[in-house]
């Protein structure tokens, strides 16, 4: 049996589809059954219905913050774990929540997996956990991590990685993947799929920064290939293409048949927006939509090197343009319903 945490989330839902489409039986650890709708929506992006795979999918209510529920979810038959559950936030207000889910939740998963004699553990981390590159391109090895320079989200994912490496020292076989910005259809009000909704509604500004982008289908397929390989105790940066933000948003706008962003948001404008958002967040107690870390990354040129995963899997990722076209098509179909 394969256990997936966060199976109704963005990456987890696509991973679940690719696993069951390949004939694998899975058990999804979910916090409540209302989230199953998001999973069903993801299956429809592939023109399939969730009910077609009833014989391959089990659901178990639980939470990574509750180690006792993890024991029930793992049972006596789980041989592989895909740990996709995680909280994404760049707000200082969510510092403790980030640690509870991304750090201590991963600790609980590692402890429970060791106790259940899981044969392989695959952890979805983030490029935010990699730190700063010592060279022109960020890879799995050539970086240094200084806590004070990174977001609470990045710190929490970094701590989660350390729990996985601790598990390998105790006998667990593990793989860590660090996707760049993941492009694919999902719940349009959260995560990276929200970028498509933002552009569709009208996005006048762009920034001069750059980053890496990866197709969610490549993320899912790479995780599966790594899981069923002999590879263990390694981590891999997953990236299709490096693009300027302007390039990315122009491609999204073109595929949605809407206007491209027209005006450059200068660094001082981003810093001002971050300061204002932070002040409003402090007053209202709500999470800030932008902070100094996001403001900085929006104007920073960062390039990612995915040579390792391409070499190990002996495959080449397609260009990110195909992922943008696929996602835009799914978005337009949803808007037409």
matplotlib code that plots the C-alpha trace (Angstrom):
import matplotlib.pyplot as plt

x = [0.0, 1.1, 0.1, -0.1, -0.4, -1.8, -3.4, -6.2, -3.8, -2.2, 0.7, -0.8, -4.0, -2.0, 0.3, -2.7, -4.1, -0.8, -0.4, -3.9, -3.9, -0.8, -2.7, -1.3, -3.5, -3.2, -4.5, -5.0, -4.6, -7.2, -8.3, -11.9, -13.9, -15.0, -11.6, -12.3, -14.1, -10.7, -9.3, -12.3, -11.8, -8.1, -9.1, -11.5, -8.6, -7.4, -10.9, -11.4, -13.8, -12.6, -15.3, -13.6, -10.8, -12.9, -11.2, -7.7, -8.3, -8.9, -9.5, -8.3, -9.1, -6.0, -3.6, 0.2, 0.1, -1.6, 0.8, -1.8, -3.9, -0.8, -0.4, -4.0, -3.3, -0.1, -1.6, 0.4, 0.5, 2.1, 5.4, 5.8, 4.9, 4.6, 4.6, 3.0, 1.1, 2.4, 1.5, 2.6, 2.6, 5.0, 3.3, 5.1, 1.7, 1.8, 5.3, 4.0, 1.6, 4.4, 6.6, 3.7, 2.9, 6.1, 8.6, 6.8, 4.3, 7.2, 8.9, 5.7, 5.6, 9.2, 8.7, 5.5, 7.1, 10.1, 7.8, 5.7, 8.8, 8.1, 10.4, 10.6, 9.7, 9.3, 9.2, 8.0, 10.1, 10.7, 13.3, 12.8, 14.6, 17.7, 19.3, 21.5, 23.6, 27.4, 27.5, 25.4, 22.9, 21.2, 21.5, 21.2, 24.7, 26.1, 24.2, 24.4, 21.6, 21.5, 18.3, 18.0, 18.0, 15.0, 11.3, 9.6, 8.2, 11.7, 12.9, 10.1, 10.7, 14.4, 13.7, 11.4, 14.3, 16.5, 13.9, 14.0, 17.8, 17.5, 15.2, 17.8, 20.3, 17.8, 17.4, 14.6, 15.2, 14.2, 14.0, 13.6, 12.4, 12.6, 10.3, 10.6, 7.3, 4.9, 2.6, -0.6, -4.4, -5.8, -7.9, -7.8, -7.9, -4.8, -1.1, 0.4, -2.9, -4.1, -1.6, -3.8, -6.9, -5.0, -3.8, -7.3, -8.9, -6.3, -2.7, -1.2, 2.2, 5.2, 8.6, 12.1, 13.0, 13.3, 12.8, 12.3, 9.0, 8.1, 5.1, 3.1, 2.8, 6.6, 6.7, 4.3, 5.9, 9.4, 8.4, 6.9, 10.0, 12.3, 10.1, 10.2, 13.9, 16.9, 17.8, 17.8, 18.8, 19.2, 17.5, 16.6, 15.8, 12.9, 12.7, 11.5, 12.6, 14.0, 11.9, 11.7, 8.4, 7.5, 8.0, 5.9, 3.0, 3.0, 2.7, -0.1, -2.0, -1.5, -2.9, -5.9, -6.5, -6.3, -4.0, -0.4, 0.9, 2.0, 3.9, 7.1, 6.8, 10.1, 11.9, 10.9, 7.3, 7.5, 9.2, 6.5, 3.8, 5.4, 5.7, 2.1, 0.8, 2.8, 1.3, -2.2, -1.6, -0.3, -3.4, -6.0, -4.2, -4.6, -1.8, 0.0, -0.3, 3.3, 6.3, 10.0, 11.0, 8.5, 9.3, 13.0, 12.4, 10.2, 13.1, 15.9, 17.3, 17.5, 18.4, 18.0, 20.0, 18.0, 20.9, 20.9, 17.2, 17.5, 20.6, 19.4, 16.0, 17.5, 14.7, 14.3, 11.5, 9.4, 9.3, 7.1, 5.1, 3.2, 2.3, 1.1, -1.1, -2.5, -3.3, -4.8, -7.0, -8.3, -8.9, -11.0, -13.0, -13.8, -14.8, -17.1, -19.0]
y = [0.0, 3.6, 6.3, 9.9, 12.8, 16.0, 13.9, 16.4, 19.3, 20.7, 18.3, 15.4, 15.4, 15.2, 12.6, 10.5, 10.7, 9.5, 6.7, 5.2, 5.8, 3.5, 0.9, 1.5, 1.3, 4.3, 5.4, 9.2, 10.8, 13.6, 16.1, 16.0, 14.4, 17.8, 18.0, 15.0, 17.4, 19.1, 15.6, 14.9, 18.3, 17.4, 14.1, 16.0, 18.0, 14.7, 14.0, 11.2, 10.8, 10.0, 7.2, 5.3, 4.5, 3.6, 0.2, 1.8, 4.6, 4.5, 7.5, 7.8, 10.8, 12.1, 14.9, 15.1, 17.0, 14.0, 11.1, 8.7, 9.3, 8.6, 5.1, 4.3, 5.7, 3.7, 0.6, -2.6, -2.7, 0.6, 0.2, 3.6, 7.1, 10.3, 13.2, 16.0, 17.7, 21.2, 24.7, 27.5, 31.0, 33.9, 35.8, 36.2, 35.7, 32.1, 31.3, 28.8, 27.1, 26.7, 25.0, 22.8, 21.5, 21.6, 20.8, 18.9, 17.3, 15.9, 14.8, 12.9, 11.3, 10.2, 8.7, 6.9, 5.6, 4.2, 2.5, 1.0, -0.2, 1.8, 0.9, 4.3, 7.9, 10.6, 14.2, 17.2, 20.1, 23.5, 25.6, 27.9, 25.3, 25.3, 28.6, 30.9, 29.6, 29.9, 29.9, 31.4, 28.6, 27.0, 23.2, 20.6, 21.0, 24.5, 26.5, 27.8, 28.4, 31.4, 31.4, 35.2, 35.6, 33.4, 33.3, 31.4, 29.1, 28.4, 27.8, 25.4, 23.4, 23.3, 21.9, 19.4, 18.2, 17.8, 15.5, 13.4, 13.2, 12.2, 9.4, 8.1, 7.9, 5.7, 3.3, 4.9, 5.1, 8.5, 10.9, 14.7, 16.7, 20.5, 21.8, 25.3, 27.2, 24.5, 25.2, 23.2, 23.4, 23.2, 25.2, 28.6, 30.6, 29.1, 28.5, 28.9, 28.2, 31.5, 33.3, 32.3, 33.7, 36.9, 37.4, 36.6, 39.3, 41.8, 42.2, 45.5, 45.1, 42.8, 42.6, 42.1, 39.1, 35.5, 32.1, 28.4, 26.9, 23.2, 21.3, 19.6, 16.5, 16.3, 16.7, 13.8, 11.5, 12.2, 11.4, 8.1, 7.1, 7.9, 6.1, 2.8, 3.1, 1.9, 5.5, 6.3, 9.1, 11.7, 15.0, 16.4, 19.9, 19.7, 22.5, 22.7, 26.2, 29.5, 32.5, 36.2, 36.9, 39.1, 36.3, 33.9, 36.3, 37.2, 33.5, 33.1, 36.2, 35.0, 31.6, 33.1, 35.6, 38.6, 41.6, 41.3, 43.1, 46.5, 48.3, 47.4, 47.3, 48.8, 47.5, 50.6, 49.9, 46.3, 47.3, 49.9, 47.4, 44.9, 47.5, 48.6, 45.0, 44.1, 47.1, 46.2, 42.6, 43.7, 45.8, 43.3, 40.1, 38.7, 37.2, 39.7, 39.2, 40.3, 40.8, 41.7, 38.2, 38.1, 41.7, 40.8, 37.6, 39.4, 41.5, 38.9, 37.0, 33.4, 30.5, 26.8, 23.8, 20.6, 18.5, 15.9, 14.8, 14.7, 12.7, 10.2, 9.6, 9.8, 12.0, 15.6, 17.8, 19.5, 23.3, 25.1, 26.5, 23.2, 23.4, 26.9, 26.0, 23.0, 25.0, 27.9, 25.4, 23.9, 27.3, 28.4, 25.2, 25.8, 29.4, 28.2, 25.8]
z = [0.0, -0.7, 1.7, 0.5, 2.8, 1.3, -1.3, -1.9, -2.2, -5.3, -5.8, -3.9, -6.1, -9.4, -7.8, -6.8, -10.3, -11.9, -9.4, -9.8, -13.6, -13.4, -11.5, -8.0, -4.9, -2.6, 0.8, 1.3, 4.7, 4.7, 7.4, 6.3, 3.5, 2.1, 0.5, -1.7, -4.1, -4.9, -5.8, -8.0, -9.8, -10.5, -12.0, -14.4, -15.6, -17.1, -18.5, -15.9, -13.0, -9.5, -9.2, -11.9, -9.5, -6.4, -6.2, -6.0, -3.5, 0.2, 2.5, 6.1, 8.2, 10.0, 10.5, 10.3, 13.6, 15.3, 15.4, 16.7, 13.5, 11.5, 13.0, 11.8, 8.4, 8.0, 9.3, 8.9, 5.1, 4.0, 2.2, 0.7, 1.8, -0.3, 2.1, 0.2, 3.1, 3.9, 4.6, 2.3, 3.7, 3.7, 6.6, 9.9, 11.5, 10.4, 11.9, 14.4, 12.0, 9.5, 12.1, 13.4, 9.9, 7.9, 10.7, 13.4, 11.1, 9.0, 12.2, 13.1, 9.7, 9.9, 13.4, 12.4, 9.1, 11.0, 13.5, 10.6, 8.7, 5.6, 2.8, 1.1, 2.0, -0.6, 0.7, -1.2, -0.1, -1.8, -3.4, -0.4, 1.6, -0.6, 0.5, -1.6, -4.5, -4.4, -8.2, -11.0, -10.8, -7.8, -7.7, -5.0, -3.7, -4.3, -1.7, 1.8, 4.3, 6.5, 8.6, 9.0, 5.2, 4.5, 5.1, 7.9, 5.2, 3.9, 7.4, 8.2, 5.0, 5.7, 9.2, 7.6, 5.3, 8.3, 9.9, 6.7, 6.8, 10.5, 9.4, 6.9, 9.8, 11.6, 8.7, 6.5, 2.7, 1.5, -1.4, -1.2, -4.2, -4.4, -7.1, -8.4, -9.0, -9.9, -12.9, -13.3, -12.7, -9.2, -6.9, -8.5, -5.3, -3.7, -4.5, -8.0, -9.8, -8.4, -10.6, -13.6, -12.0, -11.2, -14.8, -16.1, -13.9, -15.1, -13.9, -14.9, -13.3, -13.7, -12.1, -13.5, -11.4, -12.6, -11.2, -12.3, -13.2, -13.4, -14.8, -12.0, -14.2, -14.4, -10.6, -10.1, -12.7, -11.4, -7.8, -9.0, -11.0, -8.1, -5.6, -7.6, -8.4, -6.5, -5.7, -2.0, 0.4, -2.3, -3.1, -6.5, -7.8, -10.3, -12.9, -16.5, -17.4, -16.0, -17.0, -16.2, -14.4, -17.3, -19.7, -17.6, -17.1, -20.8, -21.7, -19.2, -20.6, -24.2, -23.4, -21.5, -24.4, -22.0, -21.9, -20.9, -17.8, -19.0, -16.3, -14.4, -10.6, -9.5, -6.4, -4.3, -5.2, -4.1, -0.8, -0.2, -0.9, 1.5, 4.3, 3.8, 3.7, 6.8, 8.7, 7.7, 8.7, 12.1, 12.6, 11.3, 12.4, 8.9, 6.8, 4.6, 0.8, 0.3, 2.6, 2.3, 1.3, -1.6, -2.5, -2.8, -4.7, -7.2, -8.4, -8.0, -10.9, -9.8, -12.1, -11.3, -12.5, -13.0, -14.5, -11.8, -12.1, -15.9, -15.8, -13.2, -14.9, -18.3, -19.5, -20.5, -19.2, -21.8, -22.0, -19.5, -22.3, -22.6, -18.8, -19.1, -22.1, -20.3, -17.2, -19.1, -21.0, -17.7, -16.3, -19.3, -19.2, -15.5, -16.2, -19.0, -16.6]

ax = plt.figure().add_subplot(projection="3d")
ax.plot(x, y, z, "-o")
ax.set_aspect("equal")
plt.show()
